[in-house]
Amino acid sequence: MGTRNGPYKADFPKGSIVRVKSREFLEDYLHTWKYHHPLEDFQLSFAGRIATVSSVGYYHAGDELYTLDGILGIWNESCLELPEDSN
């Protein structure tokens, strides 16, 4: 929910380059996230991939939801990072 910029202010605006977090992170997230837009099993295969943000939407309370060019699915902000970050 807007970890860097606060609610309703995209941490990764449209056009930003992001990396999907590690498979280990995604597997944990898949099993522990119990709210809106949970990850789907197929999304694990995109771990570590770099992509451009194609759109940003918001769930109520300001949680950011992203779509990425060339990568299927809806992504919660916590599953993405800047390419220079590491987990």
C-alpha positions as CSV (number, residue, x, y, z in Angstrom):
1,M,0.0,0.0,0.0
2,G,2.2,2.8,-1.2
3,T,5.3,1.7,0.7
4,R,7.4,4.5,-0.8
5,N,4.9,7.3,-1.7
6,G,1.8,6.7,0.5
7,P,-1.7,5.7,-0.5
8,Y,-3.0,6.5,-4.0
9,K,0.4,7.6,-5.2
10,A,2.0,4.9,-7.3
11,D,5.4,3.7,-6.0
12,F,6.0,2.6,-9.6
13,P,4.2,5.0,-12.0
14,K,3.2,3.9,-15.6
15,G,6.4,3.5,-17.6
16,S,8.6,2.5,-14.6
17,I,11.0,-0.4,-15.0
18,V,10.4,-3.0,-12.2
19,R,11.5,-6.4,-11.3
20,V,9.2,-9.2,-10.1
21,K,10.6,-10.3,-6.7
22,S,12.3,-13.7,-6.2
23,R,10.5,-17.0,-6.6
24,E,11.1,-17.6,-2.8
25,F,9.3,-14.4,-2.0
26,L,6.5,-15.1,-4.4
27,E,5.9,-18.6,-3.1
28,D,5.7,-17.2,0.5
29,Y,3.3,-14.5,-0.7
30,L,1.2,-17.0,-2.6
31,H,0.6,-18.9,0.7
32,T,0.3,-16.0,3.1
33,W,-1.5,-13.2,1.3
34,K,-5.2,-13.6,2.1
35,Y,-6.7,-10.4,0.7
36,H,-7.6,-9.1,-2.7
37,H,-5.9,-10.2,-6.0
38,P,-3.9,-13.1,-4.6
39,L,-1.1,-14.5,-6.8
40,E,-1.9,-17.3,-9.1
41,D,0.4,-20.3,-9.5
42,F,1.4,-19.3,-13.1
43,Q,2.8,-16.0,-11.8
44,L,5.6,-17.8,-10.0
45,S,7.3,-18.4,-13.4
46,F,7.8,-14.7,-13.8
47,A,10.1,-14.4,-10.7
48,G,13.1,-12.1,-11.3
49,R,11.8,-10.8,-14.7
50,I,12.2,-7.2,-15.5
51,A,9.3,-5.3,-17.2
52,T,7.7,-2.0,-17.7
53,V,4.6,-1.0,-15.8
54,S,1.7,-0.7,-18.3
55,S,-1.0,0.4,-15.8
56,V,-1.6,1.2,-12.1
57,G,-4.9,0.7,-10.3
58,Y,-5.9,0.9,-6.7
59,Y,-7.9,-1.3,-4.4
60,H,-9.8,0.5,-1.7
61,A,-7.5,1.9,1.1
62,G,-4.9,2.6,-1.5
63,D,-3.3,-0.8,-2.2
64,E,-1.5,-0.5,-5.6
65,L,-2.3,-3.1,-8.3
66,Y,0.0,-3.3,-11.4
67,T,-0.1,-4.8,-14.9
68,L,3.2,-5.2,-16.6
69,D,4.1,-5.3,-20.3
70,G,4.7,-8.9,-21.4
71,I,4.0,-10.4,-18.0
72,L,0.6,-11.9,-17.3
73,G,-1.4,-11.2,-14.1
74,I,-2.2,-8.5,-11.7
75,W,0.6,-7.7,-9.3
76,N,0.4,-6.3,-5.8
77,E,3.0,-3.6,-5.1
78,S,4.8,-5.8,-2.5
79,C,5.7,-8.3,-5.3
80,L,7.7,-5.8,-7.3
81,E,10.9,-3.9,-6.7
82,L,13.2,-1.5,-8.5
83,P,15.8,-3.5,-10.5
84,E,18.7,-2.3,-8.4
85,D,17.0,-3.5,-5.2
86,S,17.6,-7.1,-4.1
87,N,15.7,-9.5,-1.9
